Amino acid sequence: MLELDLDSAAATEALGARLADGLTPGCVLYLSGDLGAGKTTLTRGLLRALGHRGTVKSPTFTLVEPYQLNGWRLFHWDLYRLADPEELEYLGLRDQIDGEAVLLIEWPEHGPGELPPADLEVTLGYAGEGRICRLEPRSPSGQALLAGLINVTL
C-alpha cells in the first residue's frame, strides 16, 4: 500500500500520468472517493498521458465512456447512478473483460458481484485544500503499477 499527498489538481493529473506509464493491457483500476475527490481528474491525467487531447468528463450520466488511444482500448465507468449491478450486463461490461481493454471504474462499490477484480484500488480523500491518495495493489499487475510509483514526487 502507498499513500501520497496531492496538493493540487495538477498533482492528481500527474499521478494519473504516472499510472499510465506502468499500465498493461487488461488492467482494472477501481477509483473510490467522495464526490469531487479527484477520480475523474486522475483519469484525465492517465488518458492525456496516453494521447487523448479532448475533454475528459465524468461519465455520470452515460455510465461509460470508451477511448481508443494509440493501440489502447480504455473504458471509463462511473457507477454512481447505477440502480442495480445486473445492469452492467446490459451495458456490455462483460464484453470489455477480454484481457486487453483497460477498465477505470469509479464507484466500484455500486457493482458488487458483477465487476472483475481490481488490479489496483485507488482511494482519494480530502486533505485540507489537497487530496490524499491511497493505492492498494490486488494483483501482480497492481504490484507492478505501484512499484512504478515508489519514490515519486508529484
C-alpha positions as CSV (number, residue, x, y, z in Angstrom):
1,M,0.0,0.0,0.0
2,L,1.2,3.5,-0.8
3,E,-0.2,6.8,0.4
4,L,0.5,10.1,-1.4
5,D,-0.3,13.7,-0.6
6,L,-1.6,15.5,-3.7
7,D,-1.6,19.3,-3.2
8,S,-3.4,20.2,-6.3
9,A,-5.5,19.0,-9.3
10,A,-2.2,19.2,-11.3
11,A,-0.6,16.7,-8.9
12,T,-3.7,14.4,-9.2
13,E,-3.4,14.5,-13.0
14,A,0.4,13.9,-12.7
15,L,-0.4,10.7,-10.7
16,G,-2.7,9.6,-13.4
17,A,0.0,10.1,-16.0
18,R,2.5,8.1,-13.8
19,L,-0.1,5.3,-13.7
20,A,-0.3,5.4,-17.5
21,D,3.4,4.8,-17.6
22,G,3.0,1.4,-16.0
23,L,-0.3,0.4,-17.4
24,T,-0.6,-3.1,-19.1
25,P,-3.4,-4.4,-21.2
26,G,-6.4,-5.7,-19.2
27,C,-5.7,-3.7,-16.1
28,V,-8.7,-2.9,-13.9
29,L,-8.5,0.1,-11.6
30,Y,-11.1,0.8,-9.0
31,L,-11.4,4.6,-8.2
32,S,-13.1,5.4,-4.9
33,G,-13.7,8.6,-3.0
34,D,-16.4,11.1,-2.3
35,L,-17.9,13.3,-4.9
36,G,-15.3,15.8,-6.2
37,A,-12.4,13.9,-4.6
38,G,-10.5,13.7,-7.9
39,K,-11.4,10.4,-9.5
40,T,-12.1,11.9,-12.9
41,T,-9.1,14.3,-12.6
42,L,-6.8,11.3,-12.1
43,T,-8.4,9.6,-15.1
44,R,-7.9,12.7,-17.1
45,G,-4.2,12.6,-16.4
46,L,-4.0,9.0,-17.3
47,L,-5.8,9.5,-20.6
48,R,-3.8,12.5,-21.6
49,A,-0.6,10.7,-21.0
50,L,-1.8,8.0,-23.4
51,G,-2.5,10.7,-26.1
52,H,-6.1,11.8,-25.5
53,R,-6.5,15.5,-26.4
54,G,-10.2,16.1,-25.9
55,T,-12.1,16.8,-22.8
56,V,-12.5,14.1,-20.1
57,K,-15.7,14.3,-18.1
58,S,-17.1,12.0,-15.6
59,P,-19.5,9.5,-17.3
60,T,-22.0,10.1,-14.5
61,F,-25.0,10.2,-17.0
62,T,-23.7,7.9,-19.7
63,L,-22.2,5.4,-17.2
64,V,-19.3,4.6,-19.5
65,E,-17.1,6.4,-21.9
66,P,-14.9,4.4,-24.4
67,Y,-11.5,5.6,-25.6
68,Q,-9.3,4.3,-28.4
69,L,-5.8,5.7,-27.9
70,N,-2.6,4.7,-29.7
71,G,-3.4,1.0,-29.6
72,W,-5.1,1.2,-26.2
73,R,-8.8,0.4,-25.6
74,L,-10.0,2.0,-22.3
75,F,-13.4,2.2,-20.7
76,H,-14.1,4.8,-18.0
77,W,-17.0,3.7,-15.9
78,D,-19.0,5.8,-13.4
79,L,-21.3,3.5,-11.4
80,Y,-22.6,6.3,-9.1
81,R,-26.1,6.3,-10.7
82,L,-26.3,2.5,-11.3
83,A,-29.6,1.3,-9.9
84,D,-28.8,-2.5,-9.9
85,P,-25.4,-4.2,-10.5
86,E,-27.0,-6.5,-13.0
87,E,-27.4,-3.5,-15.3
88,L,-23.7,-3.9,-16.1
89,E,-24.6,-7.0,-18.2
90,Y,-26.9,-4.9,-20.4
91,L,-24.3,-2.1,-20.7
92,G,-21.7,-4.5,-22.1
93,L,-19.2,-4.8,-19.3
94,R,-18.7,-8.5,-19.9
95,D,-17.5,-7.8,-23.5
96,Q,-14.9,-5.4,-22.2
97,I,-13.3,-8.0,-19.9
98,D,-11.1,-9.5,-22.6
99,G,-7.6,-9.2,-21.1
100,E,-6.9,-6.3,-23.4
101,A,-9.2,-3.4,-22.5
102,V,-8.3,-1.3,-19.5
103,L,-11.2,-0.5,-17.2
104,L,-11.2,2.5,-14.9
105,I,-14.2,2.1,-12.6
106,E,-15.5,4.9,-10.4
107,W,-17.8,3.9,-7.5
108,P,-17.0,0.2,-7.7
109,E,-19.0,-0.4,-4.6
110,H,-22.1,0.0,-6.7
111,G,-21.3,-3.0,-8.8
112,P,-20.8,-5.9,-6.3
113,G,-20.8,-9.4,-7.9
114,E,-20.6,-8.1,-11.4
115,L,-17.2,-6.4,-11.6
116,P,-13.9,-8.1,-12.4
117,P,-11.4,-7.9,-9.6
118,A,-9.3,-4.8,-9.3
119,D,-5.6,-4.9,-10.1
120,L,-5.2,-1.6,-8.2
121,E,-7.6,0.1,-5.8
122,V,-7.2,3.9,-5.8
123,T,-8.9,5.8,-3.0
124,L,-8.9,9.6,-3.0
125,G,-9.9,11.7,0.0
126,Y,-9.9,15.3,1.1
127,A,-6.9,16.7,3.0
128,G,-7.4,20.4,3.5
129,E,-7.1,22.1,0.1
130,G,-5.4,19.0,-1.4
131,R,-6.1,15.3,-1.5
132,I,-4.7,12.1,0.0
133,C,-4.5,9.1,-2.3
134,R,-4.2,5.5,-1.1
135,L,-3.1,2.9,-3.7
136,E,-3.6,-0.8,-2.8
137,P,-2.4,-3.4,-5.3
138,R,-4.6,-6.5,-5.6
139,S,-2.7,-8.5,-8.3
140,P,0.8,-8.8,-9.8
141,S,-0.2,-6.1,-12.3
142,G,-1.3,-3.8,-9.5
143,Q,2.0,-4.5,-7.7
144,A,3.9,-3.5,-10.9
145,L,1.9,-0.3,-11.1
146,L,2.6,0.5,-7.5
147,A,6.3,-0.3,-7.9
148,G,6.5,2.3,-10.7
149,L,5.3,5.0,-8.2
150,I,7.7,4.4,-5.4
151,N,9.8,7.4,-4.7
152,V,7.6,9.6,-6.9
153,T,7.4,13.3,-6.3
154,L,4.2,14.9,-7.7
